Amino acid sequence: MSPAIAQAMVRVLELKDHATAAHTWRVVLYARTVAEELGLKHDEVDRLGIAAALHDLGKIDIPTEILAKPGKLTDEEFAIIKQHPVLGEQHVRAMSEEDPFILQLIRSHHEREDGLGYPDGLRGDQIPLAARVFSVIDSFDAMTSFRPYRNDVGIEAAKRAIVELQAGAGTRYHMPSVELFASLFQQRRLDWILAHFNDGATLPGYQQLADVGGVSAGLRAG
């Protein structure tokens, strides 16, 4: 799938829920930073970025009153929310996407190491590696950005999020992925995303994010 199509799909999501779209662009940057740290090839970094951009696409089918609800979801509402990974995979397949890397990340990014995730209840190595890595990124951003039920953001929120990720390593989260992400945070390699792509920022396009990710990697290398 081309970056232009990925961007168009996220713009559709933005019309449905601005907060989800802002979250989407940040996780693209986190994902590219992690991928570059792992030394992935350029095309692999791009594929991970596109998968990250599309991971919540299924939320376009979730009622707005559930997405924007300020209080705790009922069991029935949460059951509806839990459909979004499958719905997202279906949308991307309908666009003739066949890359298993992208499809698996979209479907499995809410699976847990202990098998208590969704939609398939996968456990440990049953979960595609990209989804295990991305789950850490996705959770970190969810814990450090505005939500209808929480406005705790900033560096202190990020520190608390890292502690929570570490507490869940091995049960909820893939331990090596938590260790890698925590290391990047502690080295202040993620500060530029937290500072300049916060919920108050103007949303960029996918290609801008790809360019920013490449520039940041070049600056670090220099």
Protein Blocks (a to p, Z undefined) as FASTA:
>chain_A
ZZklmmmmmmmmmmmommlmmmmmmmmmmmmmmmmmnopafklmmmmmmmmmmmmmmmmm
pcfklmmpmbdcdfklmmmmmmmmmmmmmmmmmnopabfklmmmmmmmmccfkopacfkl
pahjlpcfklmmmmmmmmmmmmmcccfkbccecjklmmmmmmmmmmmgoklpcfklmmmm
mmmmmnopmmmmmmmmcfkbccddfklmmmmmmmmmmmmmZZ
